[in-house]
């Protein structure tokens, strides 16, 4: 199964059989068949670069977690008590 192209947000794919026969297929159908049959899914590096979604750097996430931990170390349950008259 080859994911062959991406045009205007639409992916295109082909099923490639052992005898070399190539059949155009909707990517959702081709991926479903590939998963059910254990077939490899191919795409060019260029296509993957075009379609890639960048994931934020993990170091930034670790910095956020560290800042939150420091915040938690500095607070106490009393910080969350309501002020003023209570009913």
C-alpha positions, 0 to 999 in steps of 0.5 A: 500500500502506497500513500502517493500524494497530498493535494489540497488536503486530500491524500491519494493512495494505491494498492500494489499487489505481488504481481505488480498490479496497482489499483487506486484506492481511497487511503482509508480503505487502503490503510484498513486493508493493509492493517488487516493483512499485515501489509506495509504502508509506504509513503515518500519522505517528501510526502511525510514532510509535507503532511507532518504535524510538528510536535512541540519539543519535549524539553518545553513540556518538561519545563512546564511540568517543573514550573507546576511542581514548584508552584505545588511546593509553594502552596498549602490547603489554606490558600484555597479557603474561602474568604468572608462569611460562610453559611 
